[in-house]
Amino acid sequence: MKKFLILPVLLIVLASCKPTRYVGNFGQISQTQVVLSEANFNNLGNFTGMATEKTNKANIRDQQGLVALARQDFLKKANAAGVTLNGSRTLINVSVDVVKNMKRVTVSFTADIIEFK
């Protein structure tokens, strides 16, 4: 009798699990290749921007994507630290992480900002 109860209980426990999906991207986001063989640059800092949204939104009209919102948060945090992207400054080591489950999607945008001498 116990064997007959174990299988339904096991199926209920496994059916109640909700998966979380992770998608990551690290590397070159533009066609420009920078070779850093010399120490002709200064690292101005590493910053992270985040954006989260519920997955069951009824209307997404006139809204930006989460990656764009995470990048805006990234730039806000860099500006708050006194670092702006102008002149000979660029982003390197760019990482975009997306974590999605049944209720929400979270995007993280991380990069280093360097300035060439």
C-alpha positions in Angstrom: 0.0 0.0 0.0 2.9 2.4 0.8 4.3 1.9 -2.7 1.1 3.1 -4.3 1.2 6.3 -2.2 4.8 7.1 -2.9 4.3 7.6 -6.6 1.4 10.1 -6.4 3.1 12.1 -3.7 6.3 12.2 -5.7 4.4 13.4 -8.8 2.7 16.2 -6.9 6.0 17.3 -5.4 7.7 17.4 -8.8 4.8 19.1 -10.5 4.8 21.9 -8.0 8.3 23.0 -9.0 8.5 26.1 -11.2 11.6 26.5 -13.3 13.7 29.6 -13.5 15.3 30.3 -16.9 18.7 32.1 -17.1 20.2 33.6 -20.3 23.5 35.3 -20.2 25.7 37.2 -22.8 29.2 38.2 -22.3 31.6 39.6 -24.8 31.8 41.9 -27.7 28.6 43.9 -28.3 29.9 46.1 -31.2 32.0 45.4 -34.3 34.9 47.5 -32.9 37.8 45.4 -31.7 40.1 47.1 -29.1 43.5 45.5 -28.5 44.7 46.4 -25.0 48.3 45.3 -25.4 49.7 48.5 -23.8 48.7 50.2 -20.6 47.4 53.3 -22.4 44.0 53.4 -20.6 42.6 54.0 -17.1 39.8 51.9 -15.7 37.2 54.3 -14.4 35.1 51.7 -12.6 32.7 48.7 -12.9 29.0 49.5 -12.7 25.8 47.4 -12.8 22.3 48.4 -13.9 19.2 46.4 -13.1 15.6 46.3 -14.4 12.7 44.0 -13.3 9.3 43.6 -14.7 6.3 41.3 -14.0 5.6 38.8 -16.8 1.8 39.1 -16.6 1.5 42.7 -17.7 -1.6 43.4 -19.8 -0.2 46.2 -21.9 3.4 46.8 -23.1 2.7 49.5 -25.6 5.0 52.6 -25.5 7.5 50.9 -23.1 11.2 50.2 -23.6 12.7 46.8 -23.3 14.3 45.6 -20.1 17.8 45.6 -21.5 17.4 49.3 -22.4 16.1 50.1 -19.0 19.0 48.2 -17.3 21.4 50.1 -19.5 19.8 53.4 -18.4 20.1 52.4 -14.8 23.8 51.5 -15.5 24.4 55.0 -16.9 22.6 56.7 -14.0 24.9 54.9 -11.5 28.0 55.8 -13.5 26.9 59.5 -13.7 26.2 59.5 -9.9 29.9 58.3 -9.4 31.1 61.1 -11.7 31.8 59.0 -14.7 30.2 59.9 -18.1 30.6 58.3 -21.5 32.2 61.0 -23.6 35.4 61.6 -25.5 37.8 58.6 -25.4 35.8 56.6 -22.9 34.2 53.2 -23.8 32.5 50.2 -22.3 34.4 46.9 -22.0 33.6 43.5 -20.5 29.9 44.0 -21.1 27.7 41.3 -19.6 23.9 41.1 -20.0 22.1 38.6 -17.7 18.4 37.7 -18.0 16.7 35.7 -15.2 13.1 34.7 -15.9 10.6 32.7 -13.9 6.8 32.5 -13.9 6.3 35.8 -12.2 9.0 38.2 -13.3 11.9 38.9 -15.6 15.1 40.5 -14.2 17.9 41.9 -16.5 21.3 42.9 -15.2 23.7 45.0 -17.4 27.3 45.1 -16.1 30.4 46.7 -17.8 33.7 48.4 -17.1 34.2 52.0 -18.3 37.8 52.8 -19.5 39.4 56.0 -20.8 42.2 56.0 -23.2 45.1 58.3 -22.6 
